[in-house]
Amino acid sequence: MSEFRVGIGYDLHRTAEGRRLVLGGVEIPFERGLAGHSDADVLLHAVTDALLGASSLPDIGELFPDTDPAYRDADSAKLLTAALERVRSAGFAPHNVDCVVHAEQPKLSAHKRAIAARIAQLLGLPPERVNVKAKTGEGVGAIGTGAAIAATVVALVTPHR
């Protein structure tokens, strides 16, 4: 089987006072975090969905529903690890991921390397196979006003035996 597959993941959460801001498994110092049932890590949620989609598996909401109290305040790194086990059971492994975080604030330039390194660690990939970019909303919409942060991820998976 020499099949390459590509998946796309996207997630968006509102910002909220009194919550930690976790992006890509890294806590970012900021006065607001993201609202959600779990730790609301939009980037790891998008990575998870991209890998699941590339492997023709159910999405993160189906596997880890926000109606299940077991996932209340869940660490998204653990959800990604559980999803990665399913990806491998389906016969695939991540090859690389390309990530975009859409956030007006905070500025993420100083954190991109740490975020990429954490994602690489979680996926068992060399650091050069994980790319993280940050884009603002240019003052437009929920992202541009700081009311939300989103992430878009493209993942390539390859056969795994």
Summary of the structure (lengths in Angstrom):
residues: 161
radius of gyration: 15.0
end to end distance: 9.7
largest distance: 48.5
contacts: 553
relative contact order: 0.26
helix: 35%
strand: 32%
